[in-house]
Each structure stands twice: as structure tokens, then as C-alpha cells.
Amino acid sequence: MALRDVVCLATIAFAGACSLPPAGTPHKLAEDGSAVDPERYRRQIEPIERLVFTDGPLDDADRAALARRMATLADLLREKETRAPAPELARELGILAKLVSVTDPAKPRQDTPLREQWQRIRASLFADASWFAFSPADLARGPEPPPVRPATAPPADVAAIRTVLARVEAQVQVARSEVESLGEPRFDAATGFDPAQREAWSAWAARWPARVDGAGGDLPADPGPAGNTILRAAWRKTALALQDLREVPRPSNDWPGPRRAQWEGRFLDVEKDVEHARAELKRLER
């Protein structure tokens, strides 16, 4: 131990922590990855925090336990974290452990530099963590729930959605050709709309819903909120493609059939839905 640290331990008993920087002047780590991941040392940090942030004096058992745990963490850091400023901060943590061992047993720990020095070293050394304590109230928090693992995407559902998308795409290609043959409404000033065209459009429109149902027959059930979020997004886009496909314009009472801009606009919407659904499925492959 350095002579200045021996003198410090012999004279201050935590009154001034002369071998440590002031509590309000943390080393600011460069934002280049030098901050240490606290999760790697959580098993060592949390017991230290319970002792540091509990109010009242440190009795002999707590003082020995805190000094031991801080020294153990300092040794681990010296062994595993070689990138500056971690070695220097590990040395300071070791000094803090020695200072703990000579604190006044009658003095409440909240009235010593213990908490401030611990927080300074912690903030300087580790990246932020939601489970860090800052006061005795934080010790009452229950353990963090385990991270929720993303739900898996059943391969059978992924394959079924791919099949439906291929069928939708095929229906668009066929339907485009069919409605082009049916053509836009033909009107004659003398005879009005072509009755044969109206009949042809009506027959095509009557068959269309069953064809859409056939394309979407293998669509699996909605994965729901508990399902894989990416798969659910793909499912929703596929369901929207089927809905848009079903709503391809058809004859009305006044018109024997739609205009090209109407049916083509709907087909383009369907193709965009298919493209978006496939993009979501592509994300599952990453």
C-alpha cells in the first residue's frame, strides 16, 4: 500500500477520504466503449449496494462484509478490466474497502462519504443500469422481472403466409388480364351502355369473392399479442392484401363496370401489401 494511503487510513477513519478524489468529481469515461457493463458484476454490486444504502451505523459484521465485498470486486476488476480508467478506479475501490474497515462504528453510514464515494466510482466505471440504487428507498424494489424472450415464429405459419402471398400475386396477374378484356364502360349515345359488357362484368364479379377466398384459404390464425411481433406484422399485411383484393371494383347500378384507374389502383394497393408482408418475413431470417 502506498505511504499516503497508510497515513490516510491511520488518521481519517472516513472523515476526509484523503486518498480518494472528492465525491463530486467522477472520472468521466470517454464514450468509446470504455464503460464497463455492470451486468457482468451484478452479483458483486447488488450486495454492496444493500450495505451502502441501508441507513444507520455499520456494525462489526456489516463493516467486515462490506469491506470484503468491495475488495473482492476491486480484485475482479483489476484482473478482468485492463482498459483505462478501469484499473485506477479498481485501485480506488480497493482503498474505499480499506476505509470501510476503519469507520467509526457509532457513526451512521449516511453521515460519512461512503455513499458519495461509492456512487462516484460506480458512475465513473460502469455504464448506467436501471437496477442501481441511489437511496434506501431503492432497496425496497423487488427484483427486475426476467427479460421477455421474443415469441418464436412457427415455421408452418411462415410457410403458409408465403403460400397465400404467392396465390394473391397470381390472382392479381390473372385478374389484370381478365378485366382488361372486359374493358372500361362502353357508352353509345343512342343505345346507352353495352348490356353484354354489363353482363360479362357482373358474371366476373360474382365469381371473384370465391377466388379471393381460395387464395387466402391457408392463412393461419392471427398470432395475437403474445405471438412473434414480426410474424404478426406479416400476417396483418397479408390479411390486408386479401381485403384489398376482395374490393377490386365491380359493376354498379349505373355503370356496367369500373374504369381502368379504379381497378389498377386497387391492384397496386394489393401489390404493395404483398411487398410489405414479404419484407416482414425477410426480417425473420436475420
C-alpha positions as CSV (number, residue, x, y, z in Angstrom):
1,M,0.0,0.0,0.0
2,A,1.3,3.5,-0.8
3,L,2.5,5.5,2.2
4,R,-0.2,8.2,1.6
5,D,-2.9,5.5,1.9
6,V,-1.4,4.2,5.1
7,V,-1.4,7.7,6.6
8,C,-4.9,8.3,5.3
9,L,-6.2,5.1,6.9
10,A,-4.5,5.9,10.2
11,T,-5.8,9.4,10.5
12,I,-9.2,10.0,8.9
13,A,-11.4,7.0,9.6
14,F,-13.6,8.2,6.7
15,A,-13.6,11.8,7.8
16,G,-12.0,13.0,4.7
17,A,-11.1,10.1,2.4
18,C,-7.8,11.8,1.6
19,S,-6.5,9.2,-0.8
20,L,-9.7,9.4,-3.0
21,P,-10.9,12.2,-5.3
22,P,-13.7,14.4,-4.0
23,A,-17.0,12.6,-4.2
24,G,-18.4,15.2,-6.6
25,T,-15.7,14.8,-9.3
26,P,-16.2,11.5,-11.1
27,H,-13.9,10.3,-13.8
28,K,-16.0,10.8,-17.0
29,L,-15.4,7.8,-19.2
30,A,-14.9,8.5,-22.9
31,E,-17.9,7.4,-25.0
32,D,-15.9,4.9,-26.8
33,G,-16.9,1.7,-25.2
34,S,-14.6,2.1,-22.1
35,A,-17.6,2.0,-19.7
36,V,-17.8,-1.4,-18.1
37,D,-21.0,-3.4,-18.5
38,P,-22.4,-3.7,-14.9
39,E,-24.4,-6.8,-15.7
40,R,-21.1,-8.8,-15.6
41,Y,-20.6,-7.8,-12.0
42,R,-24.2,-7.6,-10.8
43,R,-23.7,-10.4,-8.3
44,Q,-21.0,-8.4,-6.6
45,I,-22.6,-4.9,-6.9
46,E,-26.0,-5.6,-5.5
47,P,-24.9,-6.9,-2.1
48,I,-22.6,-3.9,-1.8
49,E,-25.4,-1.5,-2.6
50,R,-27.6,-3.2,0.1
51,L,-24.9,-2.4,2.7
52,V,-24.1,1.0,1.4
53,F,-27.6,2.4,1.2
54,T,-29.0,0.9,4.4
55,D,-29.3,3.7,7.0
56,G,-27.6,3.6,10.3
57,P,-24.1,2.7,11.6
58,L,-22.2,-0.2,10.2
59,D,-21.9,-2.9,12.9
60,D,-18.8,-5.1,13.0
61,A,-20.4,-7.8,10.8
62,D,-21.7,-5.3,8.2
63,R,-18.4,-3.4,8.1
64,A,-16.4,-6.6,7.6
65,A,-18.8,-7.9,4.9
66,L,-18.8,-4.6,3.0
67,A,-15.0,-4.3,3.1
68,R,-14.7,-7.8,1.9
69,R,-17.2,-7.5,-0.9
70,M,-15.7,-4.2,-2.1
71,A,-12.2,-5.7,-2.1
72,T,-13.4,-8.8,-4.0
73,L,-15.0,-6.6,-6.7
74,A,-11.8,-4.5,-6.9
75,D,-9.7,-7.6,-7.4
76,L,-12.1,-8.9,-10.1
77,L,-11.9,-5.5,-11.9
78,R,-8.1,-5.4,-11.7
79,E,-8.0,-8.9,-13.2
80,K,-10.5,-8.5,-16.0
81,E,-10.8,-4.8,-16.9
82,T,-7.5,-3.6,-18.3
83,R,-8.7,-0.6,-20.3
84,A,-8.2,2.8,-18.7
85,P,-9.6,4.2,-16.5
86,A,-10.8,0.9,-15.0
87,P,-7.5,-0.1,-13.3
88,E,-7.3,3.2,-11.5
89,L,-10.9,3.0,-10.4
90,A,-10.4,-0.5,-9.2
91,R,-7.5,0.8,-7.1
92,E,-9.7,3.5,-5.6
93,L,-12.4,0.9,-4.8
94,G,-9.8,-1.2,-3.0
95,I,-8.9,1.9,-1.0
96,L,-12.6,2.5,-0.2
97,A,-12.8,-1.1,1.1
98,K,-9.9,-0.4,3.5
99,L,-11.5,2.9,4.6
100,V,-14.8,1.0,5.4
101,S,-12.9,-1.3,7.7
102,V,-11.8,1.6,9.9
103,T,-15.0,3.6,10.0
104,D,-16.4,4.8,13.3
105,P,-18.9,2.0,14.4
106,A,-21.1,4.6,16.0
107,K,-21.4,6.9,13.0
108,P,-24.4,6.4,10.7
109,R,-23.1,5.5,7.2
110,Q,-25.3,8.2,5.6
111,D,-23.2,10.8,7.5
112,T,-19.9,9.5,6.0
113,P,-18.5,9.9,2.5
114,L,-19.3,6.2,1.9
115,R,-22.3,6.6,-0.4
116,E,-20.9,9.5,-2.3
117,Q,-17.6,7.8,-2.9
118,W,-19.3,4.6,-4.0
119,Q,-21.6,6.4,-6.4
120,R,-18.6,8.4,-7.8
121,I,-16.7,5.2,-8.5
122,R,-19.8,3.4,-9.9
123,A,-20.7,6.3,-12.2
124,S,-17.1,6.6,-13.4
125,L,-16.6,2.9,-14.0
126,F,-19.8,1.3,-15.1
127,A,-22.4,2.1,-17.8
128,D,-25.8,3.1,-16.4
129,A,-28.1,0.3,-15.2
130,S,-31.8,0.6,-14.2
131,W,-31.2,-1.5,-11.1
132,F,-28.6,0.8,-9.5
133,A,-29.6,2.1,-6.1
134,F,-29.4,5.8,-5.1
135,S,-31.2,5.8,-1.7
136,P,-32.5,3.4,0.9
137,A,-35.9,3.6,-0.9
138,D,-34.4,1.8,-3.9
139,L,-33.5,-1.2,-1.8
140,A,-37.3,-1.9,-1.4
141,R,-37.7,-2.6,-5.1
142,G,-38.3,-6.2,-6.0
143,P,-36.1,-8.0,-8.4
144,E,-36.5,-7.0,-12.0
145,P,-38.7,-9.4,-14.0
146,P,-36.7,-11.6,-16.3
147,P,-36.5,-10.3,-19.9
148,V,-39.3,-11.4,-22.1
149,R,-38.0,-13.6,-24.8
150,P,-39.5,-12.9,-28.2
151,A,-42.0,-15.5,-29.2
152,T,-40.8,-17.8,-31.9
153,A,-42.4,-17.7,-35.4
154,P,-43.7,-21.2,-36.2
155,P,-42.2,-22.3,-39.5
156,A,-45.5,-23.8,-40.6
157,D,-47.2,-20.3,-40.2
158,V,-44.4,-18.6,-42.1
159,A,-44.7,-21.1,-44.9
160,A,-48.5,-20.7,-45.0
161,I,-48.2,-16.9,-45.3
162,R,-45.7,-17.3,-48.1
163,T,-48.1,-19.6,-49.9
164,V,-51.0,-17.1,-49.5
165,L,-48.9,-14.2,-50.8
166,A,-47.9,-16.2,-53.9
167,R,-51.5,-17.0,-54.6
168,V,-52.6,-13.4,-54.1
169,E,-49.9,-12.3,-56.5
170,A,-51.0,-14.9,-59.1
171,Q,-54.6,-13.8,-58.8
172,V,-53.6,-10.2,-59.4
173,Q,-51.8,-11.2,-62.6
174,V,-54.7,-13.2,-63.9
175,A,-57.3,-10.7,-62.9
176,R,-55.5,-7.9,-64.6
177,S,-55.7,-9.7,-67.9
178,E,-59.4,-10.6,-67.3
179,V,-60.5,-7.1,-66.5
180,E,-58.5,-5.6,-69.4
181,S,-60.5,-7.9,-71.6
182,L,-63.8,-6.8,-70.1
183,G,-62.7,-3.2,-70.6
184,E,-63.9,0.1,-69.4
185,P,-67.6,1.0,-69.7
186,R,-68.7,1.4,-73.4
187,F,-71.4,4.0,-73.9
188,D,-73.3,4.8,-77.1
189,A,-75.4,7.9,-77.2
190,A,-78.2,6.1,-79.0
191,T,-78.3,2.8,-77.1
192,G,-76.6,3.7,-73.8
193,F,-74.2,1.3,-72.0
194,D,-73.4,-2.0,-73.7
195,P,-75.7,-4.6,-72.0
196,A,-73.4,-7.5,-73.0
197,Q,-70.5,-5.8,-71.2
198,R,-72.6,-5.3,-68.1
199,E,-73.5,-8.9,-68.1
200,A,-69.9,-10.0,-68.5
201,W,-68.7,-7.8,-65.7
202,S,-71.5,-8.9,-63.4
203,A,-70.6,-12.6,-64.1
204,W,-66.9,-11.9,-63.4
205,A,-67.7,-10.0,-60.2
206,A,-69.9,-12.8,-58.9
207,R,-67.1,-15.3,-59.2
208,W,-64.4,-13.1,-57.7
209,P,-65.1,-13.4,-53.9
210,A,-64.7,-17.2,-54.1
211,R,-61.4,-16.8,-55.9
212,V,-60.1,-14.5,-53.2
213,D,-61.3,-16.9,-50.6
214,G,-59.3,-19.7,-52.3
215,A,-56.2,-17.6,-52.3
216,G,-56.5,-16.9,-48.6
217,G,-57.7,-20.3,-47.6
218,D,-54.3,-21.3,-45.9
219,L,-53.8,-18.1,-44.0
220,P,-53.1,-19.1,-40.4
221,A,-54.8,-17.6,-37.4
222,D,-53.7,-14.2,-36.2
223,P,-50.6,-14.7,-33.9
224,G,-52.2,-12.3,-31.4
225,P,-50.4,-10.0,-28.9
226,A,-48.5,-13.0,-27.4
227,G,-47.1,-14.1,-30.8
228,N,-44.0,-13.1,-32.6
229,T,-44.3,-9.4,-33.4
230,I,-42.6,-9.6,-36.8
231,L,-44.8,-12.6,-37.8
232,R,-47.9,-10.8,-36.7
233,A,-46.9,-7.7,-38.8
234,A,-46.5,-10.0,-41.8
235,W,-49.9,-11.7,-41.1
236,R,-51.6,-8.3,-40.9
237,K,-50.1,-7.2,-44.2
238,T,-51.2,-10.4,-45.8
239,A,-54.8,-10.1,-44.4
240,L,-54.9,-6.5,-45.8
241,A,-53.8,-7.8,-49.2
242,L,-56.7,-10.2,-49.2
243,Q,-59.1,-7.4,-48.1
244,D,-57.9,-5.1,-50.8
245,L,-58.0,-7.9,-53.4
246,R,-61.6,-8.6,-52.5
247,E,-62.6,-5.0,-53.0
248,V,-61.5,-4.8,-56.6
249,P,-64.1,-2.5,-58.3
250,R,-67.1,-4.1,-59.9
251,P,-70.3,-3.1,-61.7
252,S,-72.8,-0.8,-60.1
253,N,-76.4,0.0,-60.8
254,D,-75.4,2.9,-63.0
255,W,-72.2,1.6,-64.6
256,P,-71.6,-1.8,-66.2
257,G,-68.0,-1.8,-64.9
258,P,-65.3,0.2,-63.3
259,R,-62.8,2.4,-65.1
260,R,-59.1,1.3,-65.6
261,A,-57.8,3.7,-63.0
262,Q,-60.1,2.2,-60.4
263,W,-59.1,-1.4,-60.8
264,E,-55.5,-0.7,-61.4
265,G,-55.3,1.4,-58.3
266,R,-56.7,-1.5,-56.3
267,F,-54.3,-4.0,-57.8
268,L,-51.4,-1.6,-57.0
269,D,-52.6,-1.5,-53.4
270,V,-52.6,-5.3,-53.2
271,E,-49.1,-5.5,-54.6
272,K,-47.8,-3.0,-52.0
273,D,-49.4,-5.1,-49.3
274,V,-47.7,-8.2,-50.6
275,E,-44.3,-6.4,-50.8
276,H,-44.6,-5.2,-47.2
277,A,-45.6,-8.6,-45.9
278,R,-42.6,-10.2,-47.6
279,A,-40.4,-7.6,-46.2
280,E,-41.6,-8.6,-42.7
281,L,-40.9,-12.2,-43.4
282,K,-37.5,-11.3,-44.6
283,R,-36.8,-9.8,-41.2
284,L,-37.4,-13.2,-39.6
285,E,-34.4,-14.6,-41.5
286,R,-32.0,-12.2,-39.8
